[in-house]
Amino acid sequence: MSFPLAFLSLLFELGLGYPDRLVRAIGHPVIWIGKLISFLDDRLNRATDTDARRRFLGVVALAVIVTVPATIAFAMERLFGLLPFGMLLTAIAASSLVAQRSLGSHVKAVADALDSGGIIAGRKAVSQIVGRDPERLDEAGVSRAAIESLAENFSDGITAPAFWLAVFGFAGGAAYKAANTADSMIGHRTSRHQAFGRAAARFDDLINLPASRLTALAIVLAAFLVPGADPHSAWQAVWRDAKKHRSPNAGWPEAAMAGALGLALAGPRAYGGVMVDDALMGDGGRREATAADIRAALRLYWTADALMVGTLGLIAFIFWF
């Protein structure tokens, strides 16, 4: 019954989101997982240890980070299964693992800020969703950053948790969310986390492989339905550019989005004052991105998301009947 669970979870998140009042009252699964990661990072990641020991303890930490939420989710699913409407209760809980509404609203806020408040407002809005240095970005840079974040987080924040919910149920979705959060917190190539966070980074790359490809496919298909989008260029960009990206996964949805919109995404970027060199996705480098392109990307995103939800719904119907 995991496909119905994934489908219902996406529907509940679309309709309800994760209310701010609930965040203020009890927090959010990502917050709880983040506290566990911080605790293990503080206790196990010691600068005095050798790199080999830090890598080993990083594996231990990752095992705990993944197992604890997965075990709790498994127990909840079993408990809810004993109650009337248990599937609906599990789906409501699992809807906290996906972020369709919040992703769309955060990216839309960047376009609105650029249109109403100019570059200063745009930089402030985009700083809420990207890790790069916003003060170095012009309007085109802010627009590209928002579109890249939309494409990558579509895969990491929606397709991937839905995929693992469909494959392994609530426990699978919780395990994915924990691993992905670990990668975002400790999977960096810094002096502190180069060794300790290596397992988290590698594991996150592995578990995002299916979702990144599925997300790229969904964007290509959505380009057939969105006026002004180019599905042929999206397909070409995926096969030509995705493998050039420094990430084994981020390049797939970014290339699809770049090709569909006729833009060049990715390329050299600054994070924390450090320049990161990366290949360009797409061949539209002669056209500067604008707030209008962010809105076009959002139309592609919502169309691709609808295709994904509809496909899951069809599979869920087959499982039910």
C-alpha positions as protocol buffer text, in pm:
chain_id: "A"
residue {
  index: 1
  type: MET
  ca { x: 0 y: 0 z: 0 }
}
residue {
  index: 2
  type: SER
  ca { x: 298 y: 235 z: -26 }
}
residue {
  index: 3
  type: PHE
  ca { x: 194 y: 392 z: -357 }
}
residue {
  index: 4
  type: PRO
  ca { x: -139 y: 506 z: -212 }
}
residue {
  index: 5
  type: LEU
  ca { x: 50 y: 642 z: 89 }
}
residue {
  index: 6
  type: ALA
  ca { x: 282 y: 848 z: -131 }
}
residue {
  index: 7
  type: PHE
  ca { x: -11 y: 976 z: -338 }
}
residue {
  index: 8
  type: LEU
  ca { x: -220 y: 1075 z: -36 }
}
residue {
  index: 9
  type: SER
  ca { x: 79 y: 1239 z: 132 }
}
residue {
  index: 10
  type: LEU
  ca { x: 135 y: 1462 z: -169 }
}
residue {
  index: 11
  type: LEU
  ca { x: -235 y: 1552 z: -180 }
}
residue {
  index: 12
  type: PHE
  ca { x: -245 y: 1641 z: 189 }
}
residue {
  index: 13
  type: GLU
  ca { x: 69 y: 1853 z: 160 }
}
residue {
  index: 14
  type: LEU
  ca { x: -74 y: 2034 z: -143 }
}
residue {
  index: 15
  type: GLY
  ca { x: -394 y: 2108 z: 40 }
}
residue {
  index: 16
  type: LEU
  ca { x: -270 y: 2176 z: 391 }
}
residue {
  index: 17
  type: GLY
  ca { x: 106 y: 2227 z: 383 }
}
residue {
  index: 18
  type: TYR
  ca { x: 270 y: 2224 z: 725 }
}
residue {
  index: 19
  type: PRO
  ca { x: 97 y: 2499 z: 927 }
}
residue {
  index: 20
  type: ASP
  ca { x: 316 y: 2761 z: 1094 }
}
residue {
  index: 21
  type: ARG
  ca { x: 118 y: 2714 z: 1414 }
}
residue {
  index: 22
  type: LEU
  ca { x: 224 y: 2350 z: 1420 }
}
residue {
  index: 23
  type: VAL
  ca { x: 589 y: 2449 z: 1370 }
}
residue {
  index: 24
  type: ARG
  ca { x: 564 y: 2690 z: 1662 }
}
residue {
  index: 25
  type: ALA
  ca { x: 388 y: 2433 z: 1879 }
}
residue {
  index: 26
  type: ILE
  ca { x: 588 y: 2115 z: 1819 }
}
residue {
  index: 27
  type: GLY
  ca { x: 849 y: 2192 z: 1553 }
}
residue {
  index: 28
  type: HIS
  ca { x: 899 y: 2000 z: 1228 }
}
residue {
  index: 29
  type: PRO
  ca { x: 1057 y: 1661 z: 1147 }
}
residue {
  index: 30
  type: VAL
  ca { x: 1353 y: 1834 z: 982 }
}
residue {
  index: 31
  type: ILE
  ca { x: 1409 y: 2036 z: 1300 }
}
residue {
  index: 32
  type: TRP
  ca { x: 1400 y: 1721 z: 1515 }
}
residue {
  index: 33
  type: ILE
  ca { x: 1634 y: 1539 z: 1279 }
}
residue {
  index: 34
  type: GLY
  ca { x: 1862 y: 1842 z: 1272 }
}
residue {
  index: 35
  type: LYS
  ca { x: 1893 y: 1836 z: 1651 }
}
residue {
  index: 36
  type: LEU
  ca { x: 1993 y: 1470 z: 1639 }
}
residue {
  index: 37
  type: ILE
  ca { x: 2255 y: 1544 z: 1371 }
}
residue {
  index: 38
  type: SER
  ca { x: 2395 y: 1837 z: 1568 }
}
residue {
  index: 39
  type: PHE
  ca { x: 2415 y: 1622 z: 1883 }
}
residue {
  index: 40
  type: LEU
  ca { x: 2608 y: 1348 z: 1702 }
}
residue {
  index: 41
  type: ASP
  ca { x: 2830 y: 1599 z: 1526 }
}
residue {
  index: 42
  type: ASP
  ca { x: 2922 y: 1761 z: 1858 }
}
residue {
  index: 43
  type: ARG
  ca { x: 2987 y: 1429 z: 2033 }
}
residue {
  index: 44
  type: LEU
  ca { x: 3157 y: 1222 z: 1763 }
}
residue {
  index: 45
  type: ASN
  ca { x: 3331 y: 1466 z: 1527 }
}
residue {
  index: 46
  type: ARG
  ca { x: 3652 y: 1554 z: 1712 }
}
residue {
  index: 47
  type: ALA
  ca { x: 3930 y: 1750 z: 1544 }
}
residue {
  index: 48
  type: THR
  ca { x: 4189 y: 1554 z: 1742 }
}
residue {
  index: 49
  type: ASP
  ca { x: 4087 y: 1223 z: 1579 }
}
residue {
  index: 50
  type: THR
  ca { x: 4248 y: 1092 z: 1262 }
}
residue {
  index: 51
  type: ASP
  ca { x: 4063 y: 1123 z: 933 }
}
residue {
  index: 52
  type: ALA
  ca { x: 4015 y: 747 z: 924 }
}
residue {
  index: 53
  type: ARG
  ca { x: 3848 y: 747 z: 1266 }
}
residue {
  index: 54
  type: ARG
  ca { x: 3634 y: 1047 z: 1174 }
}
residue {
  index: 55
  type: ARG
  ca { x: 3519 y: 870 z: 856 }
}
residue {
  index: 56
  type: PHE
  ca { x: 3427 y: 560 z: 1060 }
}
residue {
  index: 57
  type: LEU
  ca { x: 3238 y: 764 z: 1320 }
}
residue {
  index: 58
  type: GLY
  ca { x: 3064 y: 945 z: 1034 }
}
residue {
  index: 59
  type: VAL
  ca { x: 2930 y: 609 z: 916 }
}
residue {
  index: 60
  type: VAL
  ca { x: 2814 y: 532 z: 1272 }
}
residue {
  index: 61
  type: ALA
  ca { x: 2646 y: 871 z: 1296 }
}
residue {
  index: 62
  type: LEU
  ca { x: 2472 y: 826 z: 961 }
}
residue {
  index: 63
  type: ALA
  ca { x: 2340 y: 485 z: 1068 }
}
residue {
  index: 64
  type: VAL
  ca { x: 2189 y: 640 z: 1381 }
}
residue {
  index: 65
  type: ILE
  ca { x: 2054 y: 942 z: 1192 }
}
residue {
  index: 66
  type: VAL
  ca { x: 1873 y: 719 z: 942 }
}
residue {
  index: 67
  type: THR
  ca { x: 1762 y: 442 z: 1178 }
}
residue {
  index: 68
  type: VAL
  ca { x: 1603 y: 652 z: 1453 }
}
residue {
  index: 69
  type: PRO
  ca { x: 1348 y: 840 z: 1235 }
}
residue {
  index: 70
  type: ALA
  ca { x: 1281 y: 529 z: 1024 }
}
residue {
  index: 71
  type: THR
  ca { x: 1207 y: 323 z: 1335 }
}
residue {
  index: 72
  type: ILE
  ca { x: 973 y: 588 z: 1476 }
}
residue {
  index: 73
  type: ALA
  ca { x: 794 y: 619 z: 1140 }
}
residue {
  index: 74
  type: PHE
  ca { x: 761 y: 241 z: 1110 }
}
residue {
  index: 75
  type: ALA
  ca { x: 611 y: 221 z: 1459 }
}
residue {
  index: 76
  type: MET
  ca { x: 368 y: 504 z: 1382 }
}
residue {
  index: 77
  type: GLU
  ca { x: 258 y: 337 z: 1060 }
}
residue {
  index: 78
  type: ARG
  ca { x: 196 y: 9 z: 1240 }
}
residue {
  index: 79
  type: LEU
  ca { x: 8 y: 187 z: 1521 }
}
residue {
  index: 80
  type: PHE
  ca { x: -207 y: 392 z: 1283 }
}
residue {
  index: 81
  type: GLY
  ca { x: -277 y: 74 z: 1088 }
}
residue {
  index: 82
  type: LEU
  ca { x: -470 y: -55 z: 1389 }
}
residue {
  index: 83
  type: LEU
  ca { x: -701 y: 247 z: 1388 }
}
residue {
  index: 84
  type: PRO
  ca { x: -992 y: 346 z: 1163 }
}
residue {
  index: 85
  type: PHE
  ca { x: -869 y: 555 z: 870 }
}
residue {
  index: 86
  type: GLY
  ca { x: -513 y: 453 z: 958 }
}
residue {
  index: 87
  type: MET
  ca { x: -391 y: 512 z: 603 }
}
residue {
  index: 88
  type: LEU
  ca { x: -517 y: 870 z: 613 }
}
residue {
  index: 89
  type: LEU
  ca { x: -351 y: 933 z: 949 }
}
residue {
  index: 90
  type: THR
  ca { x: -22 y: 793 z: 820 }
}
residue {
  index: 91
  type: ALA
  ca { x: -48 y: 1004 z: 504 }
}
residue {
  index: 92
  type: ILE
  ca { x: -109 y: 1321 z: 707 }
}
residue {
  index: 93
  type: ALA
  ca { x: 203 y: 1247 z: 912 }
}
residue {
  index: 94
  type: ALA
  ca { x: 406 y: 1158 z: 602 }
}
residue {
  index: 95
  type: SER
  ca { x: 299 y: 1477 z: 426 }
}
residue {
  index: 96
  type: SER
  ca { x: 549 y: 1658 z: 649 }
}
residue {
  index: 97
  type: LEU
  ca { x: 828 y: 1492 z: 446 }
}
residue {
  index: 98
  type: VAL
  ca { x: 741 y: 1667 z: 117 }
}
residue {
  index: 99
  type: ALA
  ca { x: 740 y: 2039 z: 43 }
}
residue {
  index: 100
  type: GLN
  ca { x: 544 y: 2127 z: -269 }
}
residue {
  index: 101
  type: ARG
  ca { x: 366 y: 2431 z: -129 }
}
residue {
  index: 102
  type: SER
  ca { x: 660 y: 2580 z: 58 }
}
residue {
  index: 103
  type: LEU
  ca { x: 901 y: 2538 z: -235 }
}
residue {
  index: 104
  type: GLY
  ca { x: 663 y: 2705 z: -476 }
}
residue {
  index: 105
  type: SER
  ca { x: 586 y: 2992 z: -237 }
}
residue {
  index: 106
  type: HIS
  ca { x: 953 y: 3059 z: -152 }
}
residue {
  index: 107
  type: VAL
  ca { x: 1055 y: 3073 z: -518 }
}
residue {
  index: 108
  type: LYS
  ca { x: 754 y: 3288 z: -609 }
}
residue {
  index: 109
  type: ALA
  ca { x: 858 y: 3526 z: -331 }
}
residue {
  index: 110
  type: VAL
  ca { x: 1186 y: 3590 z: -515 }
}
residue {
  index: 111
  type: ALA
  ca { x: 1006 y: 3687 z: -836 }
}
residue {
  index: 112
  type: ASP
  ca { x: 765 y: 3908 z: -640 }
}
residue {
  index: 113
  type: ALA
  ca { x: 1055 y: 4074 z: -457 }
}
residue {
  index: 114
  type: LEU
  ca { x: 1241 y: 4150 z: -780 }
}
residue {
  index: 115
  type: ASP
  ca { x: 928 y: 4297 z: -938 }
}
residue {
  index: 116
  type: SER
  ca { x: 826 y: 4507 z: -639 }
}
residue {
  index: 117
  type: GLY
  ca { x: 1149 y: 4589 z: -457 }
}
residue {
  index: 118
  type: GLY
  ca { x: 1430 y: 4550 z: -710 }
}
residue {
  index: 119
  type: ILE
  ca { x: 1766 y: 4383 z: -662 }
}
residue {
  index: 120
  type: ILE
  ca { x: 1800 y: 4448 z: -287 }
}
residue {
  index: 121
  type: ALA
  ca { x: 1466 y: 4282 z: -211 }
}
residue {
  index: 122
  type: GLY
  ca { x: 1545 y: 4004 z: -457 }
}
residue {
  index: 123
  type: ARG
  ca { x: 1877 y: 3926 z: -288 }
}
residue {
  index: 124
  type: LYS
  ca { x: 1708 y: 3911 z: 51 }
}
residue {
  index: 125
  type: ALA
  ca { x: 1437 y: 3676 z: -76 }
}
residue {
  index: 126
  type: VAL
  ca { x: 1675 y: 3443 z: -258 }
}
residue {
  index: 127
  type: SER
  ca { x: 1900 y: 3418 z: 48 }
}
residue {
  index: 128
  type: GLN
  ca { x: 1618 y: 3220 z: 213 }
}
residue {
  index: 129
  type: ILE
  ca { x: 1650 y: 2934 z: -38 }
}
residue {
  index: 130
  type: VAL
  ca { x: 2014 y: 2923 z: -157 }
}
residue {
  index: 131
  type: GLY
  ca { x: 2350 y: 2897 z: 16 }
}
residue {
  index: 132
  type: ARG
  ca { x: 2549 y: 3114 z: -223 }
}
residue {
  index: 133
  type: ASP
  ca { x: 2654 y: 3475 z: -152 }
}
residue {
  index: 134
  type: PRO
  ca { x: 2351 y: 3690 z: -245 }
}
residue {
  index: 135
  type: GLU
  ca { x: 2540 y: 4021 z: -233 }
}
residue {
  index: 136
  type: ARG
  ca { x: 2739 y: 3910 z: -539 }
}
residue {
  index: 137
  type: LEU
  ca { x: 2428 y: 3850 z: -747 }
}
residue {
  index: 138
  type: ASP
  ca { x: 2276 y: 4088 z: -998 }
}
residue {
  index: 139
  type: GLU
  ca { x: 1914 y: 4050 z: -1112 }
}
residue {
  index: 140
  type: ALA
  ca { x: 2006 y: 3775 z: -1358 }
}
residue {
  index: 141
  type: GLY
  ca { x: 2207 y: 3597 z: -1089 }
}
residue {
  index: 142
  type: VAL
  ca { x: 1920 y: 3614 z: -840 }
}
residue {
  index: 143
  type: SER
  ca { x: 1680 y: 3480 z: -1105 }
}
residue {
  index: 144
  type: ARG
  ca { x: 1911 y: 3195 z: -1200 }
}
residue {
  index: 145
  type: ALA
  ca { x: 1969 y: 3105 z: -835 }
}
residue {
  index: 146
  type: ALA
  ca { x: 1594 y: 3087 z: -771 }
}
residue {
  index: 147
  type: ILE
  ca { x: 1536 y: 2868 z: -1078 }
}
residue {
  index: 148
  type: GLU
  ca { x: 1827 y: 2638 z: -993 }
}
residue {
  index: 149
  type: SER
  ca { x: 1698 y: 2602 z: -636 }
}
residue {
  index: 150
  type: LEU
  ca { x: 1349 y: 2525 z: -769 }
}
residue {
  index: 151
  type: ALA
  ca { x: 1481 y: 2253 z: -1000 }
}
residue {
  index: 152
  type: GLU
  ca { x: 1712 y: 2090 z: -746 }
}
residue {
  index: 153
  type: ASN
  ca { x: 1468 y: 2104 z: -456 }
}
residue {
  index: 154
  type: PHE
  ca { x: 1190 y: 1967 z: -676 }
}
residue {
  index: 155
  type: SER
  ca { x: 1401 y: 1652 z: -689 }
}
residue {
  index: 156
  type: ASP
  ca { x: 1532 y: 1651 z: -329 }
}
residue {
  index: 157
  type: GLY
  ca { x: 1228 y: 1789 z: -152 }
}
residue {
  index: 158
  type: ILE
  ca { x: 939 y: 1633 z: -343 }
}
residue {
  index: 159
  type: THR
  ca { x: 1021 y: 1358 z: -592 }
}
residue {
  index: 160
  type: ALA
  ca { x: 1277 y: 1178 z: -372 }
}
residue {
  index: 161
  type: PRO
  ca { x: 1072 y: 1157 z: -50 }
}
residue {
  index: 162
  type: ALA
  ca { x: 764 y: 1059 z: -254 }
}
residue {
  index: 163
  type: PHE
  ca { x: 968 y: 790 z: -431 }
}
residue {
  index: 164
  type: TRP
  ca { x: 1096 y: 638 z: -106 }
}
residue {
  index: 165
  type: LEU
  ca { x: 751 y: 664 z: 51 }
}
residue {
  index: 166
  type: ALA
  ca { x: 618 y: 467 z: -246 }
}
residue {
  index: 167
  type: VAL
  ca { x: 894 y: 205 z: -221 }
}
residue {
  index: 168
  type: PHE
  ca { x: 929 y: 152 z: 156 }
}
residue {
  index: 169
  type: GLY
  ca { x: 637 y: 334 z: 316 }
}
residue {
  index: 170
  type: PHE
  ca { x: 655 y: 591 z: 594 }
}
residue {
  index: 171
  type: ALA
  ca { x: 983 y: 445 z: 721 }
}
residue {
  index: 172
  type: GLY
  ca { x: 1142 y: 482 z: 377 }
}
residue {
  index: 173
  type: GLY
  ca { x: 1035 y: 844 z: 348 }
}
residue {
  index: 174
  type: ALA
  ca { x: 1159 y: 926 z: 697 }
}
residue {
  index: 175
  type: ALA
  ca { x: 1492 y: 753 z: 634 }
}
residue {
  index: 176
  type: TYR
  ca { x: 1537 y: 952 z: 313 }
}
residue {
  index: 177
  type: LYS
  ca { x: 1455 y: 1283 z: 481 }
}
residue {
  index: 178
  type: ALA
  ca { x: 1702 y: 1210 z: 760 }
}
residue {
  index: 179
  type: ALA
  ca { x: 1982 y: 1122 z: 518 }
}
residue {
  index: 180
  type: ASN
  ca { x: 1913 y: 1426 z: 301 }
}
residue {
  index: 181
  type: THR
  ca { x: 1915 y: 1655 z: 606 }
}
residue {
  index: 182
  type: ALA
  ca { x: 2242 y: 1499 z: 718 }
}
residue {
  index: 183
  type: ASP
  ca { x: 2397 y: 1576 z: 381 }
}
residue {
  index: 184
  type: SER
  ca { x: 2283 y: 1939 z: 401 }
}
residue {
  index: 185
  type: MET
  ca { x: 2428 y: 1979 z: 751 }
}
residue {
  index: 186
  type: ILE
  ca { x: 2749 y: 1773 z: 753 }
}
residue {
  index: 187
  type: GLY
  ca { x: 2805 y: 1660 z: 394 }
}
residue {
  index: 188
  type: HIS
  ca { x: 3032 y: 1954 z: 306 }
}
residue {
  index: 189
  type: ARG
  ca { x: 3395 y: 1950 z: 195 }
}
residue {
  index: 190
  type: THR
  ca { x: 3512 y: 2168 z: 481 }
}
residue {
  index: 191
  type: SER
  ca { x: 3796 y: 2097 z: 723 }
}
residue {
  index: 192
  type: ARG
  ca { x: 3544 y: 1994 z: 988 }
}
residue {
  index: 193
  type: HIS
  ca { x: 3323 y: 1773 z: 773 }
}
residue {
  index: 194
  type: GLN
  ca { x: 3547 y: 1648 z: 492 }
}
residue {
  index: 195
  type: ALA
  ca { x: 3600 y: 1315 z: 671 }
}
residue {
  index: 196
  type: PHE
  ca { x: 3309 y: 1296 z: 916 }
}
residue {
  index: 197
  type: GLY
  ca { x: 3045 y: 1392 z: 659 }
}
residue {
  index: 198
  type: ARG
  ca { x: 3181 y: 1179 z: 374 }
}
residue {
  index: 199
  type: ALA
  ca { x: 2938 y: 892 z: 434 }
}
residue {
  index: 200
  type: ALA
  ca { x: 2641 y: 1130 z: 450 }
}
residue {
  index: 201
  type: ALA
  ca { x: 2737 y: 1297 z: 123 }
}
residue {
  index: 202
  type: ARG
  ca { x: 2798 y: 971 z: -63 }
}
residue {
  index: 203
  type: PHE
  ca { x: 2479 y: 810 z: 69 }
}
residue {
  index: 204
  type: ASP
  ca { x: 2272 y: 1114 z: -28 }
}
residue {
  index: 205
  type: ASP
  ca { x: 2415 y: 1099 z: -381 }
}
residue {
  index: 206
  type: LEU
  ca { x: 2311 y: 735 z: -404 }
}
residue {
  index: 207
  type: ILE
  ca { x: 1955 y: 766 z: -277 }
}
residue {
  index: 208
  type: ASN
  ca { x: 1883 y: 1069 z: -497 }
}
residue {
  index: 209
  type: LEU
  ca { x: 1980 y: 895 z: -821 }
}
residue {
  index: 210
  type: PRO
  ca { x: 1627 y: 771 z: -908 }
}
residue {
  index: 211
  type: ALA
  ca { x: 1449 y: 1094 z: -816 }
}
residue {
  index: 212
  type: SER
  ca { x: 1683 y: 1324 z: -1010 }
}
residue {
  index: 213
  type: ARG
  ca { x: 1623 y: 1129 z: -1330 }
}
residue {
  index: 214
  type: LEU
  ca { x: 1248 y: 1110 z: -1271 }
}
residue {
  index: 215
  type: THR
  ca { x: 1234 y: 1484 z: -1202 }
}
residue {
  index: 216
  type: ALA
  ca { x: 1417 y: 1564 z: -1524 }
}
residue {
  index: 217
  type: LEU
  ca { x: 1173 y: 1344 z: -1715 }
}
residue {
  index: 218
  type: ALA
  ca { x: 876 y: 1515 z: -1549 }
}
residue {
  index: 219
  type: ILE
  ca { x: 1011 y: 1859 z: -1646 }
}
residue {
  index: 220
  type: VAL
  ca { x: 1065 y: 1748 z: -2007 }
}
residue {
  index: 221
  type: LEU
  ca { x: 709 y: 1613 z: -2024 }
}
residue {
  index: 222
  type: ALA
  ca { x: 572 y: 1928 z: -1862 }
}
residue {
  index: 223
  type: ALA
  ca { x: 746 y: 2135 z: -2130 }
}
residue {
  index: 224
  type: PHE
  ca { x: 507 y: 1980 z: -2385 }
}
residue {
  index: 225
  type: LEU
  ca { x: 217 y: 2130 z: -2191 }
}
residue {
  index: 226
  type: VAL
  ca { x: 349 y: 2473 z: -2088 }
}
residue {
  index: 227
  type: PRO
  ca { x: 326 y: 2744 z: -2356 }
}
residue {
  index: 228
  type: GLY
  ca { x: 667 y: 2885 z: -2447 }
}
residue {
  index: 229
  type: ALA
  ca { x: 864 y: 2592 z: -2304 }
}
residue {
  index: 230
  type: ASP
  ca { x: 1079 y: 2380 z: -2535 }
}
residue {
  index: 231
  type: PRO
  ca { x: 1068 y: 2004 z: -2461 }
}
residue {
  index: 232
  type: HIS
  ca { x: 1316 y: 1921 z: -2738 }
}
residue {
  index: 233
  type: SER
  ca { x: 1580 y: 2157 z: -2597 }
}
residue {
  index: 234
  type: ALA
  ca { x: 1507 y: 2029 z: -2247 }
}
residue {
  index: 235
  type: TRP
  ca { x: 1572 y: 1672 z: -2357 }
}
residue {
  index: 236
  type: GLN
  ca { x: 1889 y: 1771 z: -2541 }
}
residue {
  index: 237
  type: ALA
  ca { x: 2021 y: 1964 z: -2240 }
}
residue {
  index: 238
  type: VAL
  ca { x: 1963 y: 1671 z: -2007 }
}
residue {
  index: 239
  type: TRP
  ca { x: 2159 y: 1426 z: -2220 }
}
residue {
  index: 240
  type: ARG
  ca { x: 2430 y: 1674 z: -2313 }
}
residue {
  index: 241
  type: ASP
  ca { x: 2489 y: 1863 z: -1987 }
}
residue {
  index: 242
  type: ALA
  ca { x: 2356 y: 1675 z: -1682 }
}
residue {
  index: 243
  type: LYS
  ca { x: 2659 y: 1448 z: -1651 }
}
residue {
  index: 244
  type: LYS
  ca { x: 2893 y: 1751 z: -1657 }
}
residue {
  index: 245
  type: HIS
  ca { x: 2754 y: 1889 z: -1331 }
}
residue {
  index: 246
  type: ARG
  ca { x: 2974 y: 1847 z: -1022 }
}
residue {
  index: 247
  type: SER
  ca { x: 2677 y: 1678 z: -853 }
}
residue {
  index: 248
  type: PRO
  ca { x: 2568 y: 1339 z: -988 }
}
residue {
  index: 249
  type: ASN
  ca { x: 2205 y: 1443 z: -936 }
}
residue {
  index: 250
  type: ALA
  ca { x: 2150 y: 1820 z: -940 }
}
residue {
  index: 251
  type: GLY
  ca { x: 2246 y: 1851 z: -1306 }
}
residue {
  index: 252
  type: TRP
  ca { x: 1950 y: 1644 z: -1427 }
}
residue {
  index: 253
  type: PRO
  ca { x: 1660 y: 1869 z: -1318 }
}
residue {
  index: 254
  type: GLU
  ca { x: 1869 y: 2184 z: -1368 }
}
residue {
  index: 255
  type: ALA
  ca { x: 1959 y: 2088 z: -1724 }
}
residue {
  index: 256
  type: ALA
  ca { x: 1598 y: 2000 z: -1802 }
}
residue {
  index: 257
  type: MET
  ca { x: 1479 y: 2335 z: -1665 }
}
residue {
  index: 258
  type: ALA
  ca { x: 1753 y: 2527 z: -1846 }
}
residue {
  index: 259
  type: GLY
  ca { x: 1676 y: 2366 z: -2180 }
}
residue {
  index: 260
  type: ALA
  ca { x: 1301 y: 2408 z: -2144 }
}
residue {
  index: 261
  type: LEU
  ca { x: 1336 y: 2780 z: -2064 }
}
residue {
  index: 262
  type: GLY
  ca { x: 1621 y: 2859 z: -2307 }
}
residue {
  index: 263
  type: LEU
  ca { x: 1856 y: 2963 z: -2026 }
}
residue {
  index: 264
  type: ALA
  ca { x: 2203 y: 2875 z: -1902 }
}
residue {
  index: 265
  type: LEU
  ca { x: 2202 y: 2763 z: -1540 }
}
residue {
  index: 266
  type: ALA
  ca { x: 2468 y: 2653 z: -1290 }
}
residue {
  index: 267
  type: GLY
  ca { x: 2823 y: 2758 z: -1389 }
}
residue {
  index: 268
  type: PRO
  ca { x: 3069 y: 2929 z: -1148 }
}
residue {
  index: 269
  type: ARG
  ca { x: 2911 y: 3039 z: -817 }
}
residue {
  index: 270
  type: ALA
  ca { x: 3031 y: 3178 z: -484 }
}
residue {
  index: 271
  type: TYR
  ca { x: 2955 y: 3002 z: -153 }
}
residue {
  index: 272
  type: GLY
  ca { x: 3081 y: 3161 z: 167 }
}
residue {
  index: 273
  type: GLY
  ca { x: 3329 y: 3370 z: -27 }
}
residue {
  index: 274
  type: VAL
  ca { x: 3468 y: 3066 z: -212 }
}
residue {
  index: 275
  type: MET
  ca { x: 3417 y: 3034 z: -587 }
}
residue {
  index: 276
  type: VAL
  ca { x: 3287 y: 2695 z: -701 }
}
residue {
  index: 277
  type: ASP
  ca { x: 3349 y: 2618 z: -1065 }
}
residue {
  index: 278
  type: ASP
  ca { x: 3081 y: 2416 z: -1240 }
}
residue {
  index: 279
  type: ALA
  ca { x: 2967 y: 2342 z: -1593 }
}
residue {
  index: 280
  type: LEU
  ca { x: 2682 y: 2534 z: -1752 }
}
residue {
  index: 281
  type: MET
  ca { x: 2349 y: 2360 z: -1794 }
}
residue {
  index: 282
  type: GLY
  ca { x: 2170 y: 2460 z: -2114 }
}
residue {
  index: 283
  type: ASP
  ca { x: 2288 y: 2664 z: -2410 }
}
residue {
  index: 284
  type: GLY
  ca { x: 2097 y: 2989 z: -2354 }
}
residue {
  index: 285
  type: GLY
  ca { x: 2391 y: 3184 z: -2217 }
}
residue {
  index: 286
  type: ARG
  ca { x: 2333 y: 3490 z: -2433 }
}
residue {
  index: 287
  type: ARG
  ca { x: 1998 y: 3565 z: -2265 }
}
residue {
  index: 288
  type: GLU
  ca { x: 1989 y: 3701 z: -1911 }
}
residue {
  index: 289
  type: ALA
  ca { x: 1738 y: 3545 z: -1671 }
}
residue {
  index: 290
  type: THR
  ca { x: 1463 y: 3766 z: -1527 }
}
residue {
  index: 291
  type: ALA
  ca { x: 1179 y: 3748 z: -1279 }
}
residue {
  index: 292
  type: ALA
  ca { x: 957 y: 3646 z: -1571 }
}
residue {
  index: 293
  type: ASP
  ca { x: 1175 y: 3339 z: -1616 }
}
residue {
  index: 294
  type: ILE
  ca { x: 1124 y: 3248 z: -1249 }
}
residue {
  index: 295
  type: ARG
  ca { x: 750 y: 3256 z: -1311 }
}
residue {
  index: 296
  type: ALA
  ca { x: 790 y: 3046 z: -1624 }
}
residue {
  index: 297
  type: ALA
  ca { x: 995 y: 2796 z: -1422 }
}
residue {
  index: 298
  type: LEU
  ca { x: 718 y: 2785 z: -1163 }
}
residue {
  index: 299
  type: ARG
  ca { x: 464 y: 2702 z: -1433 }
}
residue {
  index: 300
  type: LEU
  ca { x: 687 y: 2415 z: -1544 }
}
residue {
  index: 301
  type: TYR
  ca { x: 730 y: 2306 z: -1183 }
}
residue {
  index: 302
  type: TRP
  ca { x: 361 y: 2296 z: -1102 }
}
residue {
  index: 303
  type: THR
  ca { x: 281 y: 2117 z: -1428 }
}
residue {
  index: 304
  type: ALA
  ca { x: 554 y: 1859 z: -1369 }
}
residue {
  index: 305
  type: ASP
  ca { x: 437 y: 1816 z: -1011 }
}
residue {
  index: 306
  type: ALA
  ca { x: 80 y: 1758 z: -1130 }
}
residue {
  index: 307
  type: LEU
  ca { x: 205 y: 1494 z: -1373 }
}
residue {
  index: 308
  type: MET
  ca { x: 391 y: 1319 z: -1092 }
}
residue {
  index: 309
  type: VAL
  ca { x: 95 y: 1331 z: -853 }
}
residue {
  index: 310
  type: GLY
  ca { x: -137 y: 1209 z: -1129 }
}
residue {
  index: 311
  type: THR
  ca { x: 93 y: 919 z: -1213 }
}
residue {
  index: 312
  type: LEU
  ca { x: 114 y: 817 z: -848 }
}
residue {
  index: 313
  type: GLY
  ca { x: -263 y: 844 z: -826 }
}
residue {
  index: 314
  type: LEU
  ca { x: -307 y: 611 z: -1123 }
}
residue {
  index: 315
  type: ILE
  ca { x: -68 y: 354 z: -973 }
}
residue {
  index: 316
  type: ALA
  ca { x: -242 y: 390 z: -635 }
}
residue {
  index: 317
  type: PHE
  ca { x: -578 y: 325 z: -802 }
}
residue {
  index: 318
  type: ILE
  ca { x: -440 y: 7 z: -956 }
}
residue {
  index: 319
  type: PHE
  ca { x: -310 y: -105 z: -615 }
}
residue {
  index: 320
  type: TRP
  ca { x: -642 y: -32 z: -448 }
}
residue {
  index: 321
  type: PHE
  ca { x: -859 y: -200 z: -710 }
}
